[in-house]
């Protein structure tokens, strides 16, 4: 019994933690916090890009349905590097949304700092101001279009909205830019 009391008295003399123990604990907490913040920022970028892709796919589905419902053969969407607008083009020869024409949709520059790159079906880039025309059946007047959404060179994940000749849209994603998988 005497031996147990002596050990208990030894513990009673210690107060708190040593400086080394405290520094090691704080160091581990800092490292875990940095790793967590990096993972969170990566997750935020990925979810913003996926959200913008779903929104664009939904917008182009709506534009197609508008063209079919109104039997209007000159519904157009104009894409710039980071925004797009769709309207009923009363003068299909000029390919613009003029002041007197009905604007169906106007998506100003994204708050996510997205960049849109448009290409034809074979991957050939199309100039920044891109015109996508739908006929009265909701089909594209030109060849298939691929709209790639990206968030800068530091982020490798890319999303793409593919609009095929029939006007149907498909959302795709790729981490390397070559192997595209369904995104939704």
C-alpha positions as CSV (number, residue, x, y, z in Angstrom):
1,X,0.0,0.0,0.0
2,X,2.9,2.3,0.8
3,X,4.3,1.8,-2.7
4,X,1.1,3.0,-4.4
5,X,0.9,6.1,-2.3
6,X,4.4,7.0,-3.2
7,X,3.6,6.7,-7.0
8,X,0.5,8.8,-6.5
9,X,2.5,11.5,-4.9
10,X,4.9,11.6,-7.8
11,X,2.0,12.3,-10.2
12,X,0.6,14.9,-8.0
13,X,3.8,16.9,-8.3
14,X,3.5,17.2,-12.1
15,X,1.4,20.2,-13.3
16,X,0.3,20.6,-17.0
17,X,2.2,19.7,-20.1
18,X,5.8,20.2,-21.0
19,X,6.6,22.8,-23.6
20,X,7.7,20.1,-26.1
21,X,4.4,18.2,-25.7
22,X,2.5,21.4,-26.3
23,X,4.5,22.4,-29.4
24,X,4.1,18.9,-30.9
25,X,0.3,19.0,-30.4
26,X,0.0,22.5,-31.9
27,X,2.2,21.5,-34.8
28,X,0.0,18.5,-35.6
29,X,-3.1,20.6,-35.4
30,X,-1.7,23.2,-37.8
31,X,-0.7,20.5,-40.3
32,X,-4.1,18.9,-40.2
33,X,-5.8,22.3,-40.6
34,X,-3.7,23.1,-43.7
35,X,-4.5,19.8,-45.3
36,X,-8.2,20.3,-44.5
37,X,-8.3,23.8,-46.0
38,X,-6.5,22.6,-49.2
39,X,-9.0,19.8,-49.6
40,X,-11.9,22.1,-49.0
41,X,-10.7,24.6,-51.6
42,X,-10.3,21.8,-54.1
43,X,-13.8,20.6,-53.4
44,X,-15.2,24.1,-53.7
45,X,-13.7,24.5,-57.2
46,X,-14.9,21.2,-58.3
47,X,-18.5,21.9,-57.1
48,X,-18.5,25.3,-58.7
49,X,-17.4,23.9,-62.0
50,X,-19.9,21.1,-61.8
51,X,-22.7,23.5,-60.9
52,X,-21.9,25.8,-63.8
53,X,-21.9,22.8,-66.2
54,X,-25.3,21.7,-65.0
55,X,-26.6,25.2,-65.3
56,X,-25.3,25.6,-68.9
57,X,-26.7,22.2,-69.9
58,X,-30.1,23.2,-68.5
59,X,-29.9,26.5,-70.3
60,X,-29.2,24.9,-73.7
61,X,-32.0,22.4,-73.1
62,X,-34.3,25.3,-72.4
63,X,-33.2,27.2,-75.5
64,X,-33.8,24.0,-77.6
65,X,-37.3,23.6,-76.1
66,X,-38.1,27.2,-76.8
67,X,-37.2,26.8,-80.5
68,X,-39.4,23.7,-80.8
69,X,-42.3,25.1,-78.9
70,X,-42.5,28.4,-80.8
71,X,-41.6,26.8,-84.2
72,X,-39.1,29.6,-84.6
73,X,-36.2,28.7,-86.9
74,X,-33.9,31.4,-85.8
75,X,-33.2,30.9,-82.1
76,X,-29.5,31.6,-81.5
77,X,-27.1,31.5,-78.6
78,X,-24.0,33.7,-78.6
79,X,-21.1,32.7,-76.5
80,X,-18.2,34.8,-75.5
81,X,-15.2,33.8,-73.4
82,X,-17.2,33.9,-70.2
83,X,-20.8,34.7,-70.8
84,X,-23.7,33.8,-73.2
85,X,-27.0,35.2,-74.3
86,X,-29.9,33.6,-76.3
87,X,-32.5,35.4,-78.4
88,X,-35.0,35.0,-81.2
89,X,-33.2,36.4,-84.2
90,X,-35.7,38.1,-86.5
91,X,-32.9,38.8,-88.9
92,X,-31.0,35.4,-89.2
93,X,-28.6,36.9,-91.7
94,X,-26.8,39.1,-89.2
95,X,-26.5,36.5,-86.4
96,X,-26.9,39.1,-83.6
97,X,-29.3,39.7,-80.7
98,X,-30.5,43.2,-81.8
99,X,-32.4,45.6,-79.5
100,X,-35.8,44.8,-81.0
101,X,-35.4,41.0,-80.7
102,X,-36.7,38.9,-77.8
103,X,-34.0,37.8,-75.4
104,X,-34.7,34.4,-74.0
105,X,-31.8,34.1,-71.7
106,X,-28.9,36.3,-70.6
107,X,-26.1,34.8,-68.5
108,X,-23.6,37.5,-67.7
109,X,-20.0,36.8,-66.7
110,X,-19.9,34.0,-64.2
111,X,-19.0,34.8,-60.6
112,X,-16.7,31.7,-60.6
113,X,-14.2,33.1,-63.1
114,X,-15.0,30.5,-65.7
115,X,-13.7,30.4,-69.2
116,X,-15.7,28.9,-72.0
117,X,-13.9,27.3,-75.0
118,X,-16.0,26.3,-77.9
119,X,-14.9,23.7,-80.5
120,X,-16.5,21.7,-83.3
121,X,-17.1,18.0,-82.9
122,X,-13.5,17.1,-84.1
123,X,-12.0,19.5,-81.5
124,X,-11.2,22.4,-83.8
125,X,-11.4,25.6,-81.8
126,X,-14.1,28.2,-82.8
127,X,-13.5,31.9,-82.3
128,X,-14.5,33.5,-78.9
129,X,-17.7,35.0,-80.3
130,X,-19.6,31.8,-81.2
131,X,-23.0,31.5,-82.7
132,X,-25.1,28.4,-82.1
133,X,-28.3,28.4,-84.2
134,X,-31.3,26.1,-83.7
135,X,-34.0,25.4,-86.3
136,X,-37.8,25.0,-85.6
137,X,-37.3,21.4,-84.7
138,X,-34.7,22.3,-82.0
139,X,-31.8,20.9,-84.1
140,X,-28.5,22.6,-84.6
141,X,-28.1,24.3,-88.0
142,X,-24.4,23.6,-87.8
143,X,-22.3,20.7,-86.7
144,X,-22.0,19.4,-83.1
145,X,-20.6,21.9,-80.6
146,X,-18.3,21.2,-77.6
147,X,-18.2,23.9,-74.9
148,X,-15.4,23.3,-72.4
149,X,-15.7,25.0,-69.0
150,X,-12.4,25.6,-67.1
151,X,-11.2,27.6,-64.1
152,X,-7.6,28.4,-65.1
153,X,-4.5,26.5,-65.7
154,X,-3.8,25.5,-62.1
155,X,-7.0,23.4,-61.8
156,X,-6.9,20.2,-63.9
157,X,-10.5,19.1,-63.8
158,X,-12.5,20.2,-66.9
159,X,-16.2,20.0,-67.7
160,X,-17.8,20.0,-71.1
161,X,-21.3,20.5,-72.5
162,X,-21.7,18.7,-75.8
163,X,-24.5,19.8,-78.0
164,X,-25.1,17.2,-80.8
165,X,-26.7,17.7,-84.2
166,X,-30.1,16.9,-82.9
167,X,-29.8,19.7,-80.2
168,X,-29.6,17.3,-77.3
169,X,-27.0,18.2,-74.6
170,X,-24.7,16.0,-72.6
171,X,-22.5,17.0,-69.6
172,X,-19.0,15.4,-69.5
173,X,-16.0,15.7,-67.2
174,X,-12.3,14.8,-67.5
175,X,-9.3,15.1,-65.3
176,X,-6.8,14.8,-68.1
177,X,-8.6,16.5,-71.0
178,X,-8.8,13.3,-73.1
179,X,-11.0,10.7,-71.3
180,X,-14.4,12.3,-71.0
181,X,-17.0,10.6,-68.8
182,X,-20.7,11.6,-68.1
183,X,-20.7,14.3,-65.4
184,X,-24.2,14.1,-64.1
